[in-house]
Amino acid sequence: MNRKVTLFIRNKLIHFIVLMIAVAIFSFILIDLSPIDPVNVYLKQASVTAAQRAMLNEYWGVGVPLTTKLFNWLSMILQGNLGVSLIYRIPVIDVIVDKFMASFILLASSWLIGGIFWFSSWNSCRKK
């Protein structure tokens, strides 16, 4: 491969990795600064004991410093563990796999429709 192409790809990968880390840190900072208590939102009107609430606080790391939460999350990501979905209560990777086919069908159909419109407009302009 050409050296310029190799350098270009390497630089793009480095920029991508730096951007993903910056987005992760920014997201964690925004979530940490949020005035909303995640345990209250999750429980809504459910009646739970103080011990159960304390267990949820500990499980979600409500009192844990931001840097500790960030490093724990990054280490889990590097191990392939994306966590558990709070909505579906199953592993996040299972939710992604389940929703992937619907997203792929939407992508393929929009690509096909866009291609048909492009080809018809290109063909009509070519004949003139």
Backbone as CSV, one residue per row, in Angstrom:
resi,resn,N_x,N_y,N_z,CA_x,CA_y,CA_z,C_x,C_y,C_z
1,MET,0.837,-1.171,0.000,0.000,0.000,0.000,0.890,1.245,0.000
2,ASN,0.390,2.275,-0.579,1.111,3.533,-0.655,1.314,4.115,0.755
3,ARG,2.468,4.729,0.976,2.785,5.274,2.301,1.815,6.382,2.695
4,LYS,1.398,7.215,1.738,0.460,8.296,2.047,-0.891,7.741,2.492
5,VAL,-1.321,6.675,1.843,-2.595,6.060,2.214,-2.505,5.467,3.619
6,THR,-1.394,4.816,3.910,-1.191,4.230,5.235,-1.199,5.309,6.314
7,LEU,-0.502,6.406,6.062,-0.488,7.512,7.025,-1.875,8.126,7.191
8,PHE,-2.601,8.259,6.095,-3.951,8.817,6.142,-4.863,7.941,7.000
9,ILE,-4.825,6.631,6.762,-5.670,5.706,7.523,-5.278,5.711,8.997
10,ARG,-3.978,5.720,9.275,-3.514,5.752,10.662,-3.986,7.014,11.372
11,ASN,-3.864,8.153,10.699,-4.295,9.416,11.301,-5.798,9.433,11.548
12,LYS,-6.563,8.906,10.616,-8.017,8.852,10.789,-8.389,7.947,11.959
13,LEU,-7.696,6.822,12.110,-7.961,5.928,13.240,-7.620,6.594,14.569
14,ILE,-6.506,7.304,14.603,-6.125,8.016,15.825,-7.158,9.086,16.160
15,HIS,-7.595,9.843,15.160,-8.616,10.869,15.389,-9.918,10.240,15.874
16,PHE,-10.279,9.092,15.306,-11.500,8.403,15.709,-11.423,7.967,17.171
17,ILE,-10.306,7.393,17.562,-10.145,6.926,18.940,-10.186,8.104,19.914
18,VAL,-9.495,9.185,19.581,-9.495,10.374,20.442,-10.905,10.951,20.544
19,LEU,-11.622,11.002,19.432,-12.985,11.525,19.439,-13.904,10.664,20.299
20,MET,-13.801,9.351,20.191,-14.653,8.462,20.981,-14.366,8.612,22.476
21,ILE,-13.109,8.748,22.834,-12.760,8.952,24.247,-13.298,10.296,24.733
22,ALA,-13.181,11.331,23.907,-13.686,12.652,24.290,-15.205,12.636,24.454
23,VAL,-15.909,11.958,23.563,-17.370,11.859,23.672,-17.755,11.096,24.938
24,ALA,-17.039,10.026,25.243,-17.332,9.248,26.455,-17.127,10.097,27.703
25,ILE,-16.022,10.828,27.760,-15.743,11.674,28.925,-16.788,12.779,29.042
26,PHE,-17.131,13.406,27.929,-18.137,14.473,27.927,-19.492,13.936,28.386
27,SER,-19.863,12.749,27.911,-21.136,12.143,28.322,-21.150,11.856,29.817
28,PHE,-20.062,11.309,30.322,-19.996,11.023,31.751,-20.076,12.300,32.571
29,ILE,-19.442,13.364,32.117,-19.503,14.636,32.845,-20.929,15.173,32.850
30,LEU,-21.605,15.127,31.698,-22.989,15.612,31.631,-23.914,14.806,32.536
31,ILE,-23.755,13.489,32.522,-24.600,12.644,33.369,-24.307,12.909,34.842
32,ASP,-23.048,13.102,35.173,-22.675,13.354,36.563,-23.196,14.702,37.047
33,LEU,-23.254,15.697,36.169,-23.739,17.025,36.547,-25.264,17.125,36.561
34,SER,-25.939,16.111,36.070,-27.395,16.136,36.002,-27.997,16.174,37.406
35,PRO,-28.989,17.044,37.614,-29.621,17.111,38.937,-30.615,15.973,39.181
36,ILE,-30.873,15.171,38.175,-31.860,14.098,38.287,-31.228,12.892,38.966
37,ASP,-31.913,12.365,39.964,-31.450,11.165,40.663,-31.871,9.941,39.846
38,PRO,-30.922,9.168,39.321,-31.295,8.038,38.466,-32.099,6.967,39.191
39,VAL,-31.878,6.805,40.482,-32.631,5.799,41.234,-34.096,6.206,41.340
40,ASN,-34.366,7.486,41.607,-35.756,7.953,41.671,-36.453,7.809,40.327
41,VAL,-35.750,8.117,39.257,-36.339,7.991,37.924,-36.630,6.530,37.615
42,TYR,-35.715,5.660,37.969,-35.883,4.233,37.694,-37.035,3.640,38.504
43,LEU,-37.117,4.028,39.759,-38.144,3.450,40.629,-39.508,4.097,40.440
44,LYS,-39.542,5.324,39.959,-40.761,6.110,39.774,-41.557,6.125,41.068
45,GLN,-42.728,5.534,41.080,-43.576,5.558,42.270,-43.510,4.262,43.070
46,ALA,-42.606,3.368,42.726,-42.517,2.085,43.420,-42.081,2.296,44.869
47,SER,-42.663,1.508,45.736,-42.279,1.603,47.147,-41.200,0.563,47.429
48,VAL,-40.040,1.056,47.802,-38.918,0.178,48.123,-38.366,0.595,49.479
49,THR,-37.692,-0.334,50.085,-37.091,-0.043,51.386,-35.813,0.771,51.190
50,ALA,-35.352,1.328,52.279,-34.107,2.106,52.227,-32.929,1.216,51.863
51,ALA,-32.969,-0.035,52.306,-31.881,-0.967,51.979,-31.855,-1.269,50.481
52,GLN,-33.045,-1.438,49.885,-33.105,-1.692,48.441,-32.620,-0.475,47.661
53,ARG,-33.003,0.698,48.119,-32.550,1.931,47.457,-31.030,2.068,47.574
54,ALA,-30.489,1.724,48.728,-29.035,1.783,48.921,-28.328,0.782,48.016
55,MET,-28.937,-0.396,47.831,-28.349,-1.392,46.924,-28.326,-0.872,45.488
56,LEU,-29.409,-0.209,45.064,-29.441,0.367,43.714,-28.416,1.489,43.578
57,ASN,-28.294,2.325,44.601,-27.281,3.386,44.570,-25.888,2.803,44.429
58,GLU,-25.620,1.729,45.161,-24.305,1.091,45.084,-24.105,0.422,43.725
59,TYR,-25.150,-0.246,43.214,-25.055,-0.946,41.929,-24.773,0.031,40.789
60,TRP,-25.443,1.190,40.817,-25.259,2.174,39.755,-24.122,3.140,40.045
61,GLY,-23.510,3.030,41.180,-22.368,3.876,41.495,-22.730,5.328,41.674
62,VAL,-23.848,5.597,42.352,-24.304,6.976,42.518,-23.306,7.804,43.323
63,GLY,-22.688,7.250,44.349,-21.753,8.014,45.159,-20.303,7.875,44.729
64,VAL,-20.054,7.124,43.657,-18.687,6.851,43.211,-18.157,8.053,42.417
65,PRO,-16.893,8.424,42.592,-16.330,9.545,41.818,-16.392,9.284,40.308
66,LEU,-16.466,10.374,39.576,-16.603,10.305,38.120,-15.447,9.549,37.474
67,THR,-14.238,9.791,37.919,-13.082,9.125,37.303,-13.135,7.617,37.500
68,THR,-13.568,7.174,38.671,-13.681,5.737,38.932,-14.733,5.114,38.028
69,LYS,-15.897,5.791,37.906,-16.951,5.272,37.020,-16.464,5.195,35.583
70,LEU,-15.748,6.218,35.145,-15.260,6.251,33.765,-14.264,5.130,33.504
71,PHE,-13.310,4.934,34.398,-12.322,3.872,34.197,-12.955,2.489,34.283
72,ASN,-13.926,2.303,35.179,-14.635,1.021,35.245,-15.386,0.754,33.950
73,TRP,-16.055,1.787,33.434,-16.822,1.634,32.195,-15.898,1.320,31.019
74,LEU,-14.779,2.047,30.919,-13.846,1.798,29.822,-13.245,0.399,29.902
75,SER,-12.945,-0.078,31.105,-12.399,-1.435,31.228,-13.440,-2.477,30.854
76,MET,-14.704,-2.230,31.187,-15.760,-3.163,30.775,-15.914,-3.166,29.257
77,ILE,-15.841,-1.993,28.632,-15.953,-1.898,27.173,-14.819,-2.669,26.511
78,LEU,-13.610,-2.524,27.016,-12.464,-3.228,26.442,-12.591,-4.738,26.596
79,GLN,-13.346,-5.193,27.585,-13.580,-6.621,27.774,-14.787,-7.114,26.980
80,GLY,-15.486,-6.204,26.293,-16.648,-6.592,25.497,-17.954,-6.564,26.263
81,ASN,-17.950,-6.040,27.471,-19.152,-5.968,28.289,-19.727,-4.561,28.175
82,LEU,-20.879,-4.431,27.518,-21.494,-3.123,27.346,-22.488,-2.794,28.452
83,GLY,-22.646,-3.681,29.410,-23.550,-3.430,30.523,-24.925,-4.021,30.282
84,VAL,-25.864,-3.618,31.130,-27.236,-4.122,31.083,-28.163,-2.954,30.788
85,SER,-29.089,-3.153,29.865,-30.053,-2.122,29.505,-31.017,-1.888,30.661
86,LEU,-31.225,-0.631,31.010,-32.157,-0.311,32.086,-33.600,-0.469,31.637
87,ILE,-33.854,-0.351,30.347,-35.215,-0.475,29.829,-35.601,-1.934,29.654
88,TYR,-34.763,-2.704,28.966,-35.095,-4.096,28.648,-34.602,-5.085,29.702
89,ARG,-33.689,-4.654,30.553,-33.103,-5.488,31.615,-32.422,-6.743,31.061
90,ILE,-31.785,-6.588,29.926,-30.964,-7.642,29.329,-29.647,-6.997,28.907
91,PRO,-28.613,-7.794,28.598,-27.344,-7.191,28.170,-27.518,-6.289,26.942
92,VAL,-26.799,-5.177,26.936,-26.912,-4.192,25.858,-26.542,-4.803,24.513
93,ILE,-25.557,-5.690,24.489,-25.156,-6.310,23.226,-26.308,-7.101,22.625
94,ASP,-27.143,-7.730,23.465,-28.311,-8.456,22.965,-29.337,-7.501,22.364
95,VAL,-29.504,-6.332,22.966,-30.422,-5.326,22.421,-29.916,-4.840,21.069
96,ILE,-28.610,-4.603,20.963,-28.026,-4.138,19.702,-28.212,-5.183,18.615
97,VAL,-27.928,-6.439,18.927,-28.073,-7.512,17.939,-29.529,-7.646,17.523
98,ASP,-30.445,-7.536,18.487,-31.866,-7.669,18.191,-32.353,-6.548,17.276
99,LYS,-31.896,-5.337,17.506,-32.350,-4.181,16.717,-31.554,-3.998,15.424
100,PHE,-30.469,-4.730,15.258,-29.605,-4.549,14.097,-30.323,-4.875,12.795
101,MET,-31.083,-5.963,12.769,-31.724,-6.377,11.519,-32.720,-5.326,11.034
102,ALA,-33.498,-4.756,11.942,-34.440,-3.708,11.548,-33.687,-2.501,10.995
103,SER,-32.587,-2.135,11.617,-31.786,-1.010,11.129,-31.184,-1.319,9.763
104,PHE,-30.736,-2.554,9.583,-30.148,-2.939,8.303,-31.191,-2.924,7.194
105,ILE,-32.405,-3.394,7.470,-33.479,-3.371,6.468,-33.811,-1.933,6.099
106,LEU,-33.878,-1.046,7.085,-34.136,0.370,6.814,-33.023,0.972,5.963
107,LEU,-31.783,0.666,6.296,-30.642,1.158,5.528,-30.689,0.655,4.090
108,ALA,-30.909,-0.642,3.910,-30.909,-1.230,2.567,-32.053,-0.686,1.723
109,SER,-33.235,-0.555,2.313,-34.366,-0.050,1.531,-34.171,1.417,1.159
110,SER,-33.649,2.231,2.064,-33.408,3.637,1.723,-32.304,3.760,0.684
111,TRP,-31.293,2.912,0.777,-30.227,2.914,-0.222,-30.782,2.522,-1.586
112,LEU,-31.649,1.525,-1.624,-32.243,1.073,-2.883,-33.146,2.151,-3.482
113,ILE,-33.995,2.752,-2.675,-34.889,3.807,-3.169,-34.073,5.007,-3.644
114,GLY,-33.063,5.393,-2.886,-32.198,6.496,-3.315,-31.484,6.184,-4.612
115,GLY,-31.027,4.947,-4.763,-30.370,4.536,-6.005,-31.304,4.575,-7.192
116,ILE,-32.541,4.164,-6.990,-33.530,4.201,-8.079,-33.789,5.637,-8.496
117,PHE,-33.998,6.534,-7.530,-34.225,7.942,-7.868,-33.000,8.558,-8.540
118,TRP,-31.810,8.240,-8.052,-30.598,8.772,-8.665,-30.473,8.281,-10.097
119,PHE,-30.677,6.988,-10.312,-30.528,6.436,-11.654,-31.558,7.021,-12.605
120,SER,-32.804,7.185,-12.145,-33.827,7.744,-13.032,-33.520,9.200,-13.373
121,SER,-33.054,9.985,-12.412,-32.720,11.379,-12.718,-31.475,11.458,-13.592
122,TRP,-30.497,10.615,-13.353,-29.294,10.585,-14.175,-29.642,10.159,-15.599
123,ASN,-30.509,9.172,-15.740,-30.892,8.669,-17.052,-31.686,9.716,-17.825
124,SER,-32.581,10.451,-17.149,-33.364,11.468,-17.848,-32.482,12.645,-18.268
125,CYS,-31.490,13.001,-17.488,-30.575,14.086,-17.850,-29.633,13.659,-18.969
126,ARG,-29.301,12.403,-19.022,-28.373,11.891,-20.025,-28.999,11.907,-21.413
127,LYS,-30.306,11.693,-21.501,-30.991,11.631,-22.791,-31.153,13.003,-23.422
128,LYS,-31.054,14.065,-22.654,-31.266,15.413,-23.198,-30.072,15.929,-23.929
